[in-house]
């Protein structure tokens, strides 16, 4: 990930109030109805990240959740089901959903005559047991927390304080940046018909692996900021040079609106630049135009514009990523999902969606995290922190030292070298036509790994995800051991396809 940062405000010690045991019809103690400031909520989150490595809203109390809901457009996400593992929609869960909606509206209407607006203030996911609904009263939160069919509650629109003035070297403003750069001759070599092989491909023996597999027949999905319509080699010229017989499809699940109930998707085109770079790393054609080639240059591509930038923190980004994951989970042709995006802590609806896609055999490869020096203390980010994902981070050239701002830790599965001793990163296609760019971080490492997975799966099309992943592990430099910070280490693509 080119950049993932957050600045958490530091406040004084917060005294947690005990949960109110009185019924919802009785007066609530004054201290329980006090609205916590954003700085206090951020401190609770920061302390959890520092001590546990993650944060879960369900580890707090009704006051904290309610305060965050109030700071976030009064929008509450409810995960429901008969047990903690029931995240997929069913007839039984539909009955639970209806019961909870009625519960919320009955409590909200007691103090607010306008609270129940038919179905306008309600979103129901079609695949997983998640709803978003407007909530204004703490009594509603308390009643839901006491309900055994509620798996989790999360403030849907709450965002941590951000410092937009800081940016990683690999991109501007949360990984975004439209630009083109001249690629130094030392950072590539040319192969037929006139494609440029990025410097790190040879380190991982990717060109040698092409003698066995080029990704043909495998579909790689990239969930990111979309695909630039201006780069013809990722659109109408996706089949060119030695790339042929493959398809590129573009979808959009991101709503660019401050209004949480808007359902007007913002299209498929990349307005950040990050998604185009990641799709290029994994699947750019082996062209004859002196441009960078992708790892799996004969693989199919499905691009989802699900986020505005690499940091999943906006409500519509959380929802957009979940919708993309479930849609891809329902496709039999998609084998690999690449996610060079993430969040400092878990998002339960996205966790449900990851598990939904995972249960349908998808290999989900996720970025371990890249941020500024202020947040490199933080470990592997979400969703790379999940057991269901393959976590990847970036290294400096020629040594097991994480890239300047890359994250590492026990959750990392693989590494990719992506930062040169010169300071240059990896050449990729630019968002602009017939142009190139440099990108770095765990983002480019993730997309590279997705391409390698496509090479392995293409060579062994009848294999399961477990078999493909096992072959990749065996091709890791540390195998059969596992490094505490870098997993199985650098992948030898040639060994993985032999």
C-alpha positions as CSV (number, residue, x, y, z in Angstrom):
1,X,0.0,0.0,0.0
2,X,1.5,3.3,-1.1
3,X,0.3,5.1,1.9
4,X,-1.9,4.3,4.9
5,X,-1.8,6.7,7.8
6,X,-3.8,8.0,10.6
7,X,-3.2,10.5,13.4
8,X,-4.9,9.6,16.6
9,X,-5.6,12.4,19.0
10,X,-4.2,11.9,22.5
11,X,-6.5,12.8,25.4
12,X,-6.5,12.3,29.2
13,X,-7.4,9.1,30.9
14,X,-11.0,7.9,30.1
15,X,-13.0,6.5,33.0
16,X,-15.3,3.9,31.5
17,X,-18.9,3.9,32.8
18,X,-20.5,0.6,33.8
19,X,-23.3,-0.7,31.6
20,X,-26.7,0.4,32.7
21,X,-28.8,-2.5,34.0
22,X,-32.1,-0.6,34.0
23,X,-34.7,-1.2,31.3
24,X,-35.0,1.1,28.4
25,X,-38.2,2.7,29.7
26,X,-36.5,3.9,32.9
27,X,-34.3,7.1,33.1
28,X,-30.7,6.7,32.0
29,X,-28.1,8.0,34.4
30,X,-26.7,11.3,33.3
31,X,-23.1,10.1,33.0
32,X,-24.2,7.4,30.6
33,X,-25.8,9.9,28.2
34,X,-22.8,12.1,28.1
35,X,-21.5,12.4,24.5
36,X,-17.8,11.5,24.4
37,X,-15.6,13.7,22.3
38,X,-13.9,12.4,19.2
39,X,-10.5,12.8,20.9
40,X,-11.6,10.5,23.8
41,X,-13.0,7.9,21.4
42,X,-9.7,8.1,19.4
43,X,-7.7,7.5,22.6
44,X,-9.8,4.4,23.3
45,X,-9.0,3.1,19.8
46,X,-5.3,4.0,20.0
47,X,-4.9,2.3,23.4
48,X,-6.4,-0.9,22.1
49,X,-4.2,-0.8,19.0
50,X,-1.1,-0.4,21.1
51,X,-2.0,-3.1,23.6
52,X,-3.9,-5.7,21.5
53,X,-2.9,-4.9,17.9
54,X,-6.5,-4.3,16.9
55,X,-9.7,-2.6,18.0
56,X,-13.2,-3.9,18.3
57,X,-16.2,-1.7,19.0
58,X,-17.8,-4.6,20.9
59,X,-15.0,-4.4,23.5
60,X,-16.3,-1.0,24.5
61,X,-19.7,0.0,25.9
62,X,-23.0,1.6,24.8
63,X,-21.8,5.1,25.6
64,X,-18.7,4.8,23.4
65,X,-20.6,3.2,20.5
66,X,-23.5,5.7,20.8
67,X,-21.0,8.7,20.9
68,X,-19.2,7.5,17.8
69,X,-22.6,7.0,16.0
70,X,-23.6,10.5,16.9
71,X,-20.2,11.8,15.5
72,X,-20.9,9.8,12.3
73,X,-24.3,10.9,10.9
74,X,-26.3,8.7,13.4
75,X,-25.5,5.7,11.2
76,X,-25.2,2.3,12.9
77,X,-24.1,-1.0,11.4
78,X,-25.7,-4.1,12.8
79,X,-24.3,-7.6,12.2
80,X,-26.9,-10.2,13.1
81,X,-27.3,-14.0,13.2
82,X,-28.3,-16.8,15.4
83,X,-24.6,-17.3,16.4
84,X,-21.3,-15.4,15.9
85,X,-20.4,-17.5,12.8
86,X,-23.7,-16.9,10.9
87,X,-22.7,-14.2,8.5
88,X,-24.4,-15.5,5.4
89,X,-28.0,-14.6,4.5
90,X,-30.6,-17.3,5.0
91,X,-34.3,-17.6,5.8
92,X,-33.7,-17.8,9.5
93,X,-31.5,-14.7,9.5
94,X,-34.1,-12.8,7.5
95,X,-36.5,-13.2,10.4
96,X,-33.8,-12.0,12.8
97,X,-33.2,-9.0,10.6
98,X,-36.9,-8.0,10.5
99,X,-37.1,-8.3,14.3
100,X,-34.1,-6.1,14.8
101,X,-35.3,-3.4,12.4
102,X,-38.7,-3.3,14.3
103,X,-36.8,-3.2,17.6
104,X,-34.8,-0.2,16.5
105,X,-37.7,1.7,15.1
106,X,-39.9,1.1,18.1
107,X,-37.3,2.5,20.5
108,X,-36.3,5.4,18.3
109,X,-40.0,6.5,17.7
110,X,-40.5,6.9,21.5
111,X,-38.4,10.0,21.6
112,X,-38.3,11.1,17.9
113,X,-41.5,11.1,15.8
114,X,-39.5,11.4,12.6
115,X,-37.1,8.5,13.4
116,X,-39.1,5.9,11.5
117,X,-39.0,7.0,7.9
118,X,-40.3,3.9,6.2
119,X,-37.3,2.3,4.6
120,X,-35.4,5.4,3.6
121,X,-32.9,5.2,6.4
122,X,-32.0,1.6,5.9
123,X,-29.6,-0.5,4.0
124,X,-29.8,-4.3,3.8
125,X,-26.9,-6.3,2.4
126,X,-28.1,-9.0,-0.1
127,X,-25.4,-11.6,0.8
128,X,-24.3,-11.1,4.4
129,X,-26.1,-10.5,7.6
130,X,-25.5,-6.8,7.8
131,X,-27.9,-3.8,8.0
132,X,-27.2,0.0,8.4
133,X,-29.9,2.0,10.1
134,X,-30.3,5.4,11.6
135,X,-30.0,5.5,15.4
136,X,-30.1,8.6,17.7
137,X,-30.8,7.2,21.1
138,X,-28.4,5.4,23.5
139,X,-31.3,3.2,24.6
140,X,-31.4,1.6,21.2
141,X,-27.7,0.7,21.5
142,X,-28.2,-0.8,24.9
143,X,-31.2,-2.9,23.7
144,X,-29.2,-4.2,20.8
145,X,-26.2,-5.1,22.9
146,X,-28.5,-7.1,25.1
147,X,-29.9,-9.0,22.1
148,X,-28.4,-12.4,21.6
149,X,-29.0,-12.3,17.8
150,X,-26.7,-9.2,17.4
151,X,-23.2,-10.3,16.4
152,X,-21.8,-6.8,16.4
153,X,-22.5,-3.1,16.4
154,X,-20.3,-0.6,14.7
155,X,-20.6,3.2,14.0
156,X,-20.8,3.0,10.3
157,X,-19.6,6.6,9.5
158,X,-17.1,7.3,12.3
159,X,-13.7,8.3,11.0
160,X,-10.4,8.7,12.9
161,X,-8.8,12.1,12.8
162,X,-6.5,12.3,9.8
163,X,-3.6,14.5,8.8
164,X,-3.8,15.1,5.1
165,X,-0.6,17.1,5.1
166,X,1.5,14.0,5.4
167,X,2.2,11.6,2.5
168,X,4.5,8.7,1.8
169,X,7.1,8.9,-0.9
170,X,5.2,6.5,-3.0
171,X,2.1,8.7,-3.5
172,X,0.2,11.7,-2.5
173,X,-2.9,11.9,-0.3
174,X,-3.7,8.4,0.9
175,X,-2.0,6.6,-1.9
176,X,-3.4,8.7,-4.7
177,X,-1.5,10.6,-7.4
178,X,-1.9,11.1,-11.1
179,X,1.5,11.4,-12.7
180,X,3.9,10.0,-15.3
181,X,7.7,9.6,-14.8
182,X,10.6,8.7,-17.0
183,X,11.8,5.3,-16.0
184,X,15.6,5.0,-15.4
185,X,17.3,2.5,-17.7
186,X,18.8,0.8,-14.7
187,X,15.3,-0.1,-13.5
188,X,14.2,-2.3,-16.3
189,X,15.3,-4.6,-19.2
190,X,13.5,-5.1,-22.5
191,X,12.0,-8.3,-23.8
192,X,10.1,-9.1,-27.0
193,X,8.1,-7.5,-28.5
194,X,9.4,-4.4,-26.8
195,X,8.1,-4.7,-23.2
196,X,10.0,-3.4,-20.2
197,X,10.5,-5.9,-17.4
198,X,10.7,-4.1,-14.0
199,X,14.0,-4.6,-12.1
200,X,12.4,-6.7,-9.3
201,X,10.9,-9.3,-11.6
202,X,14.3,-10.9,-12.1
203,X,14.9,-11.0,-8.4
204,X,11.8,-13.1,-8.0
205,X,12.5,-15.2,-11.2
206,X,9.2,-14.0,-12.8
207,X,10.5,-13.9,-16.4
208,X,11.9,-17.4,-16.1
209,X,8.5,-18.6,-14.8
210,X,7.0,-17.3,-18.1
211,X,8.5,-20.3,-19.8
212,X,6.0,-22.4,-17.9
213,X,3.0,-20.0,-17.3
214,X,1.8,-16.6,-18.3
215,X,-1.5,-16.6,-16.3
216,X,-3.7,-17.7,-19.2
217,X,-7.2,-18.9,-18.2
218,X,-7.0,-17.3,-14.7
219,X,-9.0,-14.3,-13.6
220,X,-7.5,-11.8,-11.2
221,X,-9.8,-9.3,-9.4
222,X,-8.4,-6.1,-8.1
223,X,-10.5,-4.3,-5.5
224,X,-9.2,-0.7,-5.4
225,X,-9.9,2.8,-6.7
226,X,-10.8,1.5,-10.2
227,X,-9.2,1.6,-13.6
228,X,-8.2,4.7,-15.6
229,X,-10.1,5.1,-18.8
230,X,-7.2,7.0,-20.2
231,X,-4.7,4.1,-20.2
232,X,-5.6,2.1,-23.4
233,X,-3.3,-0.8,-22.5
234,X,-5.5,-1.6,-19.5
235,X,-8.7,-1.1,-21.7
236,X,-9.1,-1.4,-25.4
237,X,-5.5,-2.6,-25.9
238,X,-5.5,-5.1,-23.1
239,X,-4.8,-7.7,-25.8
240,X,-1.7,-6.5,-27.6
241,X,1.8,-7.8,-28.3
242,X,2.2,-11.2,-26.6
243,X,-1.0,-10.8,-24.6
244,X,-4.1,-12.2,-26.3
245,X,-7.4,-14.0,-25.8
246,X,-8.2,-12.4,-22.5
247,X,-10.8,-10.1,-21.0
248,X,-10.9,-7.0,-18.8
249,X,-14.1,-6.1,-16.9
250,X,-14.8,-3.0,-14.9
251,X,-17.3,-2.5,-12.1
252,X,-18.0,0.1,-9.4
253,X,-19.5,-0.2,-5.9
254,X,-18.3,3.1,-4.5
255,X,-20.8,5.9,-3.8
256,X,-19.1,9.3,-3.8
257,X,-21.5,11.2,-1.5
258,X,-21.6,12.6,2.0
259,X,-25.2,11.4,2.1
260,X,-25.1,7.9,3.6
261,X,-28.3,6.7,2.1
262,X,-27.3,7.5,-1.5
263,X,-27.1,4.5,-3.8
264,X,-25.7,6.4,-6.8
265,X,-22.6,4.4,-7.7
266,X,-19.8,6.7,-8.9
267,X,-18.7,4.5,-11.9
268,X,-15.8,2.4,-12.7
269,X,-13.1,4.9,-13.6
270,X,-10.1,5.5,-11.4
271,X,-10.0,9.0,-9.8
272,X,-7.1,8.2,-7.6
273,X,-4.5,6.5,-9.7
274,X,-3.8,3.7,-7.2
275,X,-6.1,1.1,-8.7
276,X,-4.7,1.5,-12.2
277,X,-1.2,0.9,-10.9
278,X,-2.1,-2.2,-9.0
279,X,-4.0,-3.7,-12.0
280,X,-1.0,-2.9,-14.1
281,X,1.5,-4.7,-11.8
282,X,-0.6,-7.9,-11.9
283,X,-1.8,-8.0,-15.5
284,X,-0.4,-5.3,-17.8
285,X,0.1,-6.6,-21.4
286,X,3.4,-7.8,-22.7
287,X,3.4,-4.9,-25.1
288,X,5.5,-3.6,-28.0
289,X,5.5,0.0,-26.9
290,X,8.4,0.1,-24.4
291,X,6.1,0.1,-21.4
292,X,6.2,-2.0,-18.2
293,X,4.7,-5.6,-18.4
294,X,2.6,-7.2,-15.7
295,X,3.4,-10.4,-13.8
296,X,0.5,-12.4,-15.3
297,X,0.4,-10.8,-18.7
298,X,-2.1,-13.3,-20.1
299,X,-4.5,-13.4,-17.2
300,X,-8.0,-11.9,-17.2
301,X,-8.7,-8.9,-15.1
302,X,-11.8,-7.8,-13.1
303,X,-11.4,-4.3,-11.7
304,X,-13.7,-3.0,-8.9
305,X,-13.8,0.7,-7.9
306,X,-14.8,0.2,-4.3
307,X,-12.8,2.9,-2.6
308,X,-11.8,6.5,-3.0
309,X,-8.3,5.9,-1.8
310,X,-6.3,3.2,0.0
311,X,-7.6,3.9,3.4
312,X,-11.0,2.2,4.1
313,X,-12.6,4.6,6.5
314,X,-15.6,6.2,4.8
315,X,-19.0,4.5,5.1
316,X,-19.3,4.1,1.4
317,X,-15.8,2.6,1.2
318,X,-16.7,0.0,3.8
319,X,-19.9,-0.8,2.0
320,X,-18.2,-0.7,-1.4
321,X,-15.5,-3.2,-0.4
322,X,-18.0,-5.6,1.1
323,X,-20.2,-5.5,-1.9
324,X,-17.2,-6.1,-4.2
325,X,-16.0,-9.1,-2.2
326,X,-19.4,-10.7,-2.1
327,X,-20.0,-10.1,-5.8
328,X,-16.6,-11.7,-6.6
329,X,-17.3,-14.5,-4.2
330,X,-20.4,-15.3,-6.3
331,X,-18.3,-15.6,-9.5
332,X,-17.0,-19.1,-10.4
333,X,-14.4,-17.7,-12.8
334,X,-12.6,-15.5,-10.3
335,X,-9.7,-17.3,-8.5
336,X,-7.7,-14.5,-7.0
337,X,-8.7,-11.2,-5.3
338,X,-5.9,-8.6,-4.8
339,X,-6.5,-5.9,-2.1
340,X,-3.8,-3.2,-1.8
341,X,-6.1,-1.3,0.5
342,X,-6.9,-1.5,4.2
343,X,-7.7,-0.1,7.6
344,X,-5.7,0.3,10.9
345,X,-8.3,-1.9,12.6
346,X,-11.0,-4.5,11.8
347,X,-14.2,-3.6,10.0
348,X,-16.7,-6.3,10.8
349,X,-18.8,-6.0,7.6
350,X,-15.7,-6.3,5.5
351,X,-14.6,-9.2,7.7
352,X,-17.9,-11.0,6.9
353,X,-17.4,-10.3,3.2
354,X,-13.9,-11.6,3.2
355,X,-15.1,-14.8,4.8
356,X,-17.9,-15.0,2.3
357,X,-15.5,-14.9,-0.6
358,X,-13.0,-17.2,1.2
359,X,-15.7,-19.9,1.7
360,X,-16.1,-19.9,-2.0
361,X,-12.5,-20.8,-2.7
362,X,-11.1,-17.4,-3.5
363,X,-7.4,-16.6,-2.6
364,X,-7.5,-13.1,-1.1
365,X,-4.1,-11.4,-1.1
366,X,-3.9,-8.2,1.0
367,X,-1.4,-5.5,1.8
368,X,0.4,-5.7,5.1
369,X,0.4,-1.9,5.3
370,X,2.4,1.2,4.3
371,X,2.3,4.5,6.3
372,X,4.4,7.4,7.4
373,X,6.9,7.2,10.2
374,X,4.3,8.3,12.6
375,X,2.4,5.0,12.3
376,X,5.1,2.4,11.4
377,X,4.8,1.2,15.0
378,X,1.5,-0.4,14.0
379,X,1.6,-4.0,12.9
380,X,-0.1,-5.7,10.0
381,X,-3.3,-3.8,9.0
382,X,-6.8,-5.1,8.2
383,X,-7.8,-7.2,6.3
384,X,-4.2,-8.6,5.9
385,X,-4.4,-9.4,9.6
386,X,-7.1,-12.0,9.0
387,X,-6.3,-15.7,8.8
388,X,-8.4,-15.9,5.6
389,X,-6.1,-13.6,3.7
390,X,-2.6,-13.9,2.4
391,X,-0.6,-10.9,3.8
392,X,2.3,-9.4,1.9
393,X,4.8,-6.6,2.6
394,X,7.6,-4.9,0.7
395,X,11.4,-5.1,1.2
396,X,14.4,-3.1,0.3
397,X,16.6,-4.4,-2.5
398,X,18.9,-7.2,-1.6
399,X,18.1,-7.6,2.1
400,X,15.4,-8.5,4.5
401,X,14.7,-5.0,5.6
402,X,11.2,-3.7,5.2
403,X,10.7,-0.8,2.8
404,X,11.0,2.6,4.4
405,X,7.4,2.7,5.5
406,X,6.2,-0.9,5.2
407,X,4.6,-2.8,8.0
408,X,5.8,-6.2,9.1
409,X,4.9,-8.8,11.7
410,X,3.8,-12.4,12.5
411,X,0.8,-12.1,10.1
412,X,2.9,-11.6,7.0
413,X,3.0,-14.5,4.7
414,X,5.3,-13.3,1.8
415,X,7.6,-10.5,0.8
416,X,8.5,-8.8,-2.4
417,X,11.5,-6.6,-3.0
418,X,10.2,-3.2,-4.3
419,X,12.5,-0.4,-3.1
420,X,15.9,0.0,-4.8
421,X,19.0,1.1,-3.1
422,X,18.7,4.2,-5.3
423,X,15.4,4.9,-3.7
424,X,13.4,4.1,-6.9
425,X,10.3,1.8,-6.7
426,X,8.7,-0.5,-9.3
427,X,7.9,0.7,-12.9
428,X,4.2,0.3,-13.8
429,X,1.8,1.7,-16.3
430,X,0.6,5.3,-15.5
431,X,-3.0,6.4,-15.5
432,X,-2.1,8.4,-18.6
433,X,-1.9,6.7,-22.0
434,X,1.4,5.3,-23.2
435,X,3.2,6.4,-20.1
436,X,4.8,4.8,-17.0
437,X,5.2,5.6,-13.3
438,X,6.9,4.3,-10.2
439,X,4.9,2.8,-7.3
440,X,6.0,1.2,-4.0
441,X,5.0,0.0,-0.6
442,X,3.2,-3.1,0.4
443,X,0.6,-2.2,-2.3
444,X,2.9,-3.1,-5.2
445,X,4.2,-6.2,-3.3
446,X,0.6,-7.4,-3.0
447,X,-0.3,-7.0,-6.6
448,X,3.0,-8.7,-7.6
449,X,2.1,-11.7,-5.4
450,X,-1.4,-11.8,-6.9
451,X,0.3,-12.1,-10.3
452,X,2.5,-14.9,-9.2
453,X,-0.5,-16.8,-7.8
454,X,-2.1,-16.5,-11.2
455,X,1.0,-18.0,-12.8
456,X,0.9,-21.0,-10.4
457,X,-2.9,-21.5,-10.8
458,X,-2.7,-21.3,-14.6
459,X,0.0,-24.0,-14.6
460,X,-2.2,-26.1,-12.4
461,X,-5.8,-25.2,-13.3
462,X,-7.4,-28.1,-11.4
463,X,-5.8,-27.2,-8.1
464,X,-7.6,-25.8,-5.1
465,X,-6.6,-22.6,-3.3
466,X,-4.9,-24.6,-0.6
467,X,-2.7,-26.4,-3.2
468,X,-1.7,-23.2,-4.9
469,X,-0.9,-21.5,-1.6
470,X,1.1,-24.5,-0.5
471,X,3.2,-24.4,-3.7
472,X,3.8,-20.7,-3.1
473,X,5.0,-21.3,0.4
474,X,7.3,-24.0,-0.8
475,X,8.8,-21.5,-3.2
476,X,9.4,-19.0,-0.3
477,X,13.0,-18.4,0.7
478,X,12.5,-19.4,4.4
479,X,10.4,-22.5,3.7
480,X,9.8,-24.8,5.6
481,X,10.5,-22.3,8.4
482,X,8.5,-19.1,8.9
483,X,10.2,-15.8,9.8
484,X,8.5,-13.9,12.7
485,X,8.4,-10.6,10.6
486,X,8.4,-11.8,7.0
487,X,6.6,-15.1,6.8
488,X,8.0,-17.4,4.1
489,X,10.0,-14.6,2.6
490,X,10.6,-13.8,-1.0
491,X,8.8,-15.9,-3.5
492,X,10.8,-17.6,-6.3
493,X,8.2,-17.6,-9.1
494,X,10.1,-20.1,-11.2
495,X,10.2,-22.6,-8.4
496,X,6.5,-22.0,-7.8
497,X,5.5,-23.0,-11.3
498,X,8.0,-25.9,-11.8
